[in-house]
Amino acid sequence: MTRWRPFVLERWFARFEHSLAHMLSSSDCAPISARDLLALAGGSADELLDLRLGYTESRGAPALRAALAPWYPGCTADDVLVAGAPQEAILLLLQVCLRKGDRVVVQTPCYQSLRDVAVELGCEVVPWPVRLDGSRAALDVDALPELLGAGTRMLITNAPHNPTGAMPDRAQWDAIAALVRERGVRWFSDEMYRGLARTDQHELPPAASLVPGAISLWGLSKSLNLPGLRLGWLACRDRDLLAAVEQQKDWTSICNNALAEVLAVHALRAAGHLFAQNRALIARNGAAMAAFAARHGDLLAFTGPAAGPVALCQVRRGTATELAERVRTRGDAMLVPSALFGLEDRWLRIGLGRQEFAAALAAFERALA
């Protein structure tokens, strides 16, 4: 491991997340307590209090992998590997799959590690940009065949998409799957916002179920409301690949948090309730944000996300960084400017998944007064 470049988004959160009163750009959904989770799932605190806190299996607890397998049609518990956190899973997988000089196509803008781990490994990283028209975002699937040219090693996607809120429809998703099968490209699909399409009917099947050798990433941080547990997983029907990732994990966490693995099983039992609650909150906060932007139409333009809890708000005057600084100093609220995602400094990421959004929006209003 060399000393890699700073992770600019995480450094921004480290500076402001725990020192400001209001959060307007959180990418997760409202965190819940262990008590509330156990009540939703019909669990007992005694299970946690009696848990022996020893080392766990490096691939993940058998009970958790068995609970995850039904979420991936065509996969079994042996096709799942649990990591300490989704960020760890990204790092380990890309270290195993990629070598210097490999051509990697990455959907952009993106969470920095989806792009920069490949950069640090010496790969040729080719962006596949989401189309942005003001505050509206859409996938450019027609551009993908040319990007996945000869010698492409991997395609990295994220749907629902952070930070734009874009989401492919089923026909586009199937077209991506057909293309990677035809070209023999390894597909790494970041599905951290699984469960946050507008309805169950709009949910997409996981990549791991569509294409042999494709890898799906999910975890507790976003749609399952448990970011503090730091647990994620990979699903893939290439068991040799998962074995290699497990071996690489010996250099990081080795094994997982025993308490988090038990609570993860309960979170999966309560997933339907959590998804419905999160969708309703996102819709309510999205409507409030749209009304807010309309009141300040000379400065802001906002279109809600197609799926997931985040979307971009266009800043029509000045830069997004300048506006974020104004809201921080005058409103005691944090906003994330688009420059942190490698975009022009013209958008703010808006997070719609928190219960306190109305109070945060009021702080935004005060900062503009």
TIGU-107132 format. One line per field, with one value per residue (C-alpha): residue number from 1; x negated, y negated, z. Coordinates in Angstrom, 2 decimals. Layout:
BEGIN
num (NUM ...)
east (X ...)
north (Y ...)
up (Z ...)
END
This chain:
BEGIN
num (1 2 3 4 5 6 7 8 9 10 11 12 13 14 15 16 17 18 19 20 21 22 23 24 25 26 27 28 29 30 31 32 33 34 35 36 37 38 39 40 41 42 43 44 45 46 47 48 49 50 51 52 53 54 55 56 57 58 59 60 61 62 63 64 65 66 67 68 69 70 71 72 73 74 75 76 77 78 79 80 81 82 83 84 85 86 87 88 89 90 91 92 93 94 95 96 97 98 99 100 101 102 103 104 105 106 107 108 109 110 111 112 113 114 115 116 117 118 119 120 121 122 123 124 125 126 127 128 129 130 131 132 133 134 135 136 137 138 139 140 141 142 143 144 145 146 147 148 149 150 151 152 153 154 155 156 157 158 159 160 161 162 163 164 165 166 167 168 169 170 171 172 173 174 175 176 177 178 179 180 181 182 183 184 185 186 187 188 189 190 191 192 193 194 195 196 197 198 199 200 201 202 203 204 205 206 207 208 209 210 211 212 213 214 215 216 217 218 219 220 221 222 223 224 225 226 227 228 229 230 231 232 233 234 235 236 237 238 239 240 241 242 243 244 245 246 247 248 249 250 251 252 253 254 255 256 257 258 259 260 261 262 263 264 265 266 267 268 269 270 271 272 273 274 275 276 277 278 279 280 281 282 283 284 285 286 287 288 289 290 291 292 293 294 295 296 297 298 299 300 301 302 303 304 305 306 307 308 309 310 311 312 313 314 315 316 317 318 319 320 321 322 323 324 325 326 327 328 329 330 331 332 333 334 335 336 337 338 339 340 341 342 343 344 345 346 347 348 349 350 351 352 353 354 355 356 357 358 359 360 361 362 363 364 365 366 367 368 369)
east (0.00 -1.31 -0.15 2.79 4.27 6.76 10.37 11.79 15.43 14.61 12.22 15.08 17.38 14.63 14.39 18.08 20.35 20.02 19.51 22.47 26.07 27.71 26.94 28.30 26.11 26.14 26.16 27.69 31.21 32.18 30.11 32.13 31.33 30.59 33.74 35.92 34.36 34.96 38.56 39.13 37.55 39.08 35.67 34.49 31.70 30.73 29.35 26.85 26.09 25.37 23.27 19.73 17.46 14.78 13.29 15.80 15.51 13.52 16.10 18.95 21.25 23.05 26.40 25.85 24.73 27.75 30.01 28.39 28.53 32.28 31.70 29.58 31.59 29.36 26.84 26.28 24.64 21.33 21.65 21.58 18.60 19.14 16.61 16.01 17.52 18.56 15.46 13.28 15.14 14.46 10.77 10.23 12.19 10.40 7.01 7.78 9.31 7.13 3.53 1.47 2.47 5.95 8.68 11.55 14.76 16.30 19.70 19.07 19.41 18.95 17.92 14.19 12.97 14.95 12.64 9.47 8.57 8.15 6.18 3.86 3.35 2.11 5.14 6.37 9.62 12.22 15.23 18.79 20.50 24.10 25.82 26.62 29.11 29.46 30.61 31.85 29.70 29.93 27.77 26.22 26.47 25.94 22.37 21.41 20.70 17.92 16.44 16.31 13.79 11.27 9.19 11.61 11.15 13.98 17.12 18.01 21.57 23.67 27.48 29.38 26.68 24.78 24.68 27.10 30.10 30.12 31.53 31.65 34.94 35.17 34.54 31.37 30.22 30.73 28.85 25.87 25.97 26.12 23.21 20.86 21.72 21.02 17.71 16.50 16.06 16.08 19.01 18.77 22.16 22.41 25.96 25.71 29.10 30.92 34.48 34.82 36.42 39.76 41.69 40.89 41.82 39.05 36.34 33.61 32.30 28.76 25.96 24.69 27.95 27.92 24.35 22.06 18.95 20.61 20.15 22.84 22.05 24.57 24.39 26.06 25.10 27.75 31.10 30.91 30.39 27.36 24.24 22.64 22.32 19.80 20.78 21.04 20.89 20.16 22.27 20.72 21.09 17.32 16.28 12.58 12.81 14.50 11.84 9.16 10.95 11.24 7.51 6.81 9.01 6.37 4.43 7.27 10.05 9.44 12.97 16.10 17.77 19.81 22.51 22.90 23.38 26.20 27.92 27.52 29.68 32.38 32.05 32.72 35.83 37.06 35.96 39.45 40.52 37.29 37.56 41.16 40.34 37.32 39.21 41.94 39.40 37.46 40.66 41.71 38.30 37.96 41.20 40.04 36.73 38.46 40.70 37.68 35.78 38.85 39.01 35.37 35.56 33.13 30.46 31.43 32.96 33.87 35.28 35.85 33.99 35.28 34.30 32.27 31.96 29.60 29.85 28.03 29.34 28.09 26.58 27.41 25.27 21.72 20.18 21.56 18.56 19.25 22.89 21.98 19.63 22.35 24.80 22.18 21.25 24.73 26.94 24.72 25.56 23.42 23.75 21.54 20.46 20.11 16.39 15.83 17.09 14.84 17.66 17.84 18.55 22.19 24.22 24.90 25.65 28.91 29.60 33.30 33.17 33.00 35.83 34.36 34.51 37.17 35.02 31.96 33.90 34.96 31.28 30.62 33.42 31.88 28.51 30.09 31.99)
north (0.00 -3.42 -6.73 -7.61 -11.00 -12.52 -11.33 -14.83 -14.07 -12.20 -14.97 -17.46 -15.36 -14.96 -18.75 -19.58 -16.57 -16.53 -20.25 -21.81 -21.75 -20.76 -18.36 -19.06 -16.70 -13.36 -10.37 -7.91 -7.42 -8.36 -6.16 -4.09 -2.74 0.87 0.86 -0.28 2.23 5.13 4.02 3.91 7.32 9.02 9.56 9.52 7.54 10.72 12.09 9.22 9.28 13.01 12.87 14.13 11.40 13.55 13.67 14.30 16.13 14.08 14.63 13.55 15.28 18.26 16.99 13.61 15.05 17.37 14.36 12.46 15.20 14.86 11.22 12.46 14.88 17.62 17.18 19.16 18.29 19.41 16.56 13.86 12.34 9.91 7.12 4.73 1.84 1.17 -1.00 1.97 4.18 1.68 1.49 5.23 6.16 3.67 4.66 8.27 7.61 4.87 4.51 1.58 0.65 2.21 0.19 -0.56 -2.39 -4.20 -5.86 -9.46 -11.52 -8.95 -8.15 -8.74 -5.23 -3.78 -5.74 -6.50 -3.03 -2.10 -5.32 -4.54 -1.02 -2.52 -1.69 -3.62 -5.05 -6.11 -8.14 -7.29 -10.58 -10.88 -13.50 -16.65 -19.19 -21.84 -19.83 -16.85 -13.72 -10.74 -7.81 -7.91 -4.21 -4.86 -6.01 -2.81 -0.42 -2.67 -3.13 0.64 1.08 3.84 4.57 3.12 5.01 3.66 1.55 -0.16 -1.43 -2.85 -2.67 -4.39 -6.97 -9.09 -12.11 -12.76 -10.54 -9.05 -5.54 -3.32 -1.75 2.02 1.91 -0.14 2.16 5.23 3.50 2.93 6.58 7.78 5.55 6.72 10.36 9.78 7.96 10.24 7.28 7.70 5.70 4.17 2.78 0.49 1.13 -0.65 -2.33 0.90 0.72 -3.02 -2.99 -4.77 -1.47 2.22 2.53 0.06 1.99 3.50 7.06 7.21 7.46 10.63 12.34 11.11 11.84 14.69 13.09 9.72 8.36 6.57 4.33 3.56 2.82 1.42 -2.24 -3.66 -1.96 0.13 -2.89 -1.54 -3.46 -3.22 0.57 0.35 3.54 4.31 7.32 8.56 11.05 12.87 16.31 16.43 18.17 18.10 14.32 14.18 16.50 14.11 11.14 13.08 13.72 10.02 9.18 10.75 7.49 5.23 6.22 10.03 10.67 8.70 7.13 9.84 7.47 5.85 9.24 10.18 6.82 7.12 10.25 8.31 5.40 7.75 9.07 5.48 4.37 4.02 1.68 -0.33 -0.72 -1.94 -4.38 -5.72 -6.13 -8.14 -10.38 -10.96 -11.90 -14.31 -15.96 -16.07 -18.00 -20.43 -20.95 -21.53 -24.18 -25.79 -25.96 -27.42 -30.21 -30.97 -30.33 -33.11 -31.18 -27.48 -24.80 -21.36 -18.16 -15.27 -11.99 -9.22 -6.92 -7.04 -9.79 -12.22 -14.61 -17.64 -21.17 -23.62 -26.89 -29.61 -32.42 -32.17 -28.83 -25.98 -26.15 -29.84 -29.08 -26.11 -28.36 -30.97 -28.38 -26.93 -30.28 -31.87 -28.81 -26.35 -23.78 -21.58 -21.31 -19.32 -21.20 -19.27 -20.06 -17.31 -14.86 -16.19 -18.20 -21.86 -23.92 -24.48 -22.03 -21.09 -17.54 -17.45 -14.56 -13.78 -10.80 -12.47 -13.17 -16.59 -17.85 -20.51 -22.09 -21.94 -23.60 -26.35 -26.94 -27.18 -29.78 -31.85 -31.80 -33.26 -36.01)
up (0.00 -0.96 0.46 -1.76 -2.56 -0.08 -0.27 -0.70 0.08 3.28 4.38 3.87 6.05 8.66 8.92 9.14 9.77 13.55 14.16 12.34 13.54 10.25 7.39 3.92 1.91 3.75 1.42 3.87 5.16 8.71 11.05 13.50 16.96 17.78 19.96 17.06 14.69 17.06 17.54 13.77 13.22 16.27 17.85 21.43 23.06 24.90 21.64 21.58 25.29 25.20 22.03 22.47 21.09 19.54 16.08 13.29 9.98 7.48 4.72 7.00 9.46 7.87 9.17 7.54 4.21 4.25 4.89 2.01 -0.63 -1.41 -2.34 -5.27 -7.45 -8.81 -5.98 -2.80 0.50 -1.03 -3.55 -0.83 0.98 3.86 4.42 7.26 5.30 1.72 1.31 2.26 -0.21 -3.03 -2.20 -1.87 -4.98 -7.23 -5.84 -6.76 -10.19 -11.65 -12.75 -13.99 -17.53 -17.41 -19.12 -16.71 -17.67 -14.69 -14.50 -13.42 -11.31 -8.58 -5.06 -5.29 -4.55 -7.47 -9.75 -7.84 -6.58 -10.25 -10.84 -7.94 -9.28 -12.55 -14.70 -17.70 -16.32 -18.90 -17.65 -18.66 -17.73 -16.60 -18.77 -16.80 -18.13 -15.45 -12.44 -14.50 -14.83 -17.16 -18.28 -21.75 -22.54 -26.24 -25.50 -23.70 -26.64 -27.94 -24.47 -23.88 -26.66 -27.17 -24.10 -21.56 -18.31 -16.14 -16.14 -12.84 -12.40 -9.58 -9.65 -8.11 -8.71 -6.20 -6.49 -9.36 -8.48 -11.99 -12.45 -15.54 -16.50 -16.89 -20.64 -20.15 -17.34 -19.52 -22.36 -20.05 -18.97 -22.59 -23.56 -20.80 -21.60 -25.30 -24.67 -21.88 -19.52 -15.75 -14.32 -10.84 -9.84 -6.82 -5.55 -2.22 -2.75 -3.49 -2.19 -2.88 -6.32 -6.21 -6.02 -5.80 -9.47 -10.42 -8.56 -10.75 -10.40 -9.04 -11.59 -9.90 -10.87 -14.47 -15.57 -14.47 -13.01 -12.33 -8.80 -6.79 -3.82 -1.06 2.63 5.73 5.30 2.97 2.36 5.56 7.85 9.76 8.64 12.07 11.85 8.96 7.18 3.46 1.17 -2.34 -4.27 -7.24 -8.79 -9.50 -6.30 -7.19 -7.28 -3.88 -2.48 -3.72 -2.14 1.13 1.07 0.41 3.39 5.65 5.16 6.33 8.75 8.61 9.91 10.68 13.70 15.43 16.71 13.29 11.62 14.01 13.56 9.78 9.80 11.64 9.18 6.27 8.05 8.47 4.99 3.53 6.31 6.10 2.32 2.53 5.32 3.43 0.15 1.87 3.60 0.36 -1.47 1.27 1.53 -2.26 -2.54 0.15 -1.65 -4.99 -3.40 -1.74 -5.05 -6.78 -4.18 -4.94 -8.68 -9.51 -7.57 -7.57 -9.79 -8.46 -9.91 -7.51 -7.95 -10.19 -7.31 -4.13 -1.51 -3.29 -6.24 -7.60 -7.17 -9.79 -8.56 -11.08 -9.64 -8.36 -7.45 -5.41 -3.07 -2.35 -1.59 0.62 2.59 3.02 4.30 6.63 8.22 8.28 8.71 10.62 7.93 5.70 1.92 -0.46 -3.62 -6.86 -7.17 -4.58 -7.22 -9.98 -11.59 -12.46 -9.35 -10.37 -8.26 -4.65 -3.59 -1.64 0.73 1.17 3.53 6.93 9.38 10.24 6.65 7.33 10.05 7.81 4.98 7.38 8.16 4.40 4.20 7.01 5.27 2.12 4.00)
END
